[in-house]
Amino acid sequence: MNQQTHYILLALGSNVAAELHIEQAKARLSAVFPQLRFSRSLITPAIGIVSPPFINCLAEGYCSVPLEEVIVALKDIEAQMGSVSEERKKGIVKIDIDLLQFDNTKRKADDWSRDYIQLLLNELSCK
């Protein structure tokens, strides 16, 4: 059976025990998607919410699962790490993992214009 390979680009962010949560998310993501590579982490101000600064990083790589399964896996990791919508409404983000791109389809259009996304993406592409 021939499995199709898909390109994925993820954005990770946390503003509570952020270094720990980003590292835990990286480990969980690597277990599900072993071909991921990660950018460095950056401290960035909160966008659109009142909260402490975030630590953000990107991950890119390839997987052999369809889009729907990638989305489910990301939401499962967020849930396993205790990220809940009630806390997010209060500006508490233990972990946020967004799928920015799947194959050639860009998602989360607003995120692409953020300076830190462009900076980290450029650094990843130079590796």
C-alpha positions in Angstrom: 0.0 0.0 0.0 1.4 3.4 -1.0 0.9 6.1 1.6 0.8 9.7 0.5 3.1 12.1 2.3 1.8 15.5 3.4 3.6 18.6 4.4 2.6 20.2 7.7 3.5 23.5 9.3 2.5 24.1 12.9 2.6 27.0 15.3 2.9 26.4 19.0 2.3 28.9 21.7 2.0 29.0 25.5 1.8 31.8 28.2 1.6 29.7 31.4 4.8 27.7 32.4 5.5 28.3 28.8 8.9 26.8 28.5 7.7 23.5 30.1 4.5 23.4 28.0 6.3 24.0 24.7 8.9 21.3 25.5 6.1 18.9 26.4 4.2 19.7 23.3 7.3 19.2 21.2 7.8 15.7 22.7 4.2 14.7 22.1 4.2 16.1 18.6 7.4 14.2 17.8 5.9 11.0 19.0 2.9 11.4 16.7 4.8 13.0 13.8 8.4 11.8 14.0 9.6 13.8 10.9 9.0 17.2 12.5 11.7 19.7 13.0 11.3 22.7 15.3 12.3 26.3 15.1 13.8 28.1 18.1 11.4 29.6 20.6 10.6 33.3 20.8 9.0 35.4 23.5 6.2 37.4 22.0 3.6 39.8 23.3 0.0 38.5 23.5 -2.1 39.3 20.4 -5.8 39.9 20.8 -6.0 39.0 24.5 -4.8 40.5 27.8 -2.2 38.0 29.1 1.4 37.5 29.9 3.8 37.2 27.0 3.8 33.9 25.0 6.6 31.6 24.0 6.1 30.6 20.4 7.8 28.3 18.0 7.1 26.6 14.7 7.3 22.9 13.6 7.4 21.6 10.1 7.7 18.2 8.5 5.9 15.5 6.8 3.3 12.9 7.8 1.3 10.2 6.1 -2.1 10.9 7.7 -4.9 12.9 6.1 -5.9 16.5 7.2 -8.7 15.4 9.5 -6.4 13.1 11.4 -3.8 15.8 11.8 -6.4 18.2 13.3 -7.7 15.5 15.7 -4.1 14.7 16.8 -3.4 18.3 17.5 -6.6 18.8 19.5 -5.9 15.6 21.4 -2.5 16.8 22.4 -3.9 20.2 23.6 -6.6 18.3 25.6 -4.0 15.9 27.1 -2.0 18.9 28.2 -5.0 20.5 30.0 -5.7 23.3 27.6 -9.4 24.1 27.9 -11.5 26.8 26.4 -12.7 28.1 29.8 -9.1 29.1 30.7 -8.4 30.5 27.2 -11.3 32.8 27.7 -9.5 34.2 30.7 -6.2 34.6 28.8 -4.6 31.4 30.2 -3.1 29.3 27.3 -1.3 26.2 28.5 -0.7 25.2 24.9 -2.1 26.2 21.5 -1.1 24.2 18.5 -2.3 25.6 15.2 -2.0 23.9 11.8 -0.8 26.8 9.5 -0.3 24.7 6.4 -1.3 21.3 5.1 0.4 20.4 1.7 0.0 23.6 -0.4 -3.1 24.9 1.5 -2.4 27.7 4.0 -4.7 28.0 6.9 -5.2 30.6 9.7 -4.7 33.5 7.3 -4.3 36.1 10.1 -1.4 34.3 11.6 0.7 34.4 8.5 1.1 38.2 8.7 2.6 38.0 12.2 6.2 39.0 12.4 7.3 36.1 14.5 5.7 33.6 12.2 7.6 35.1 9.2 10.8 35.3 11.1 10.7 31.7 12.3 9.5 30.4 9.0 12.4 32.1 7.3 14.9 30.6 9.8 13.4 27.1 9.3 13.7 27.4 5.5 17.4 28.4 5.9 18.3 25.3 8.0 
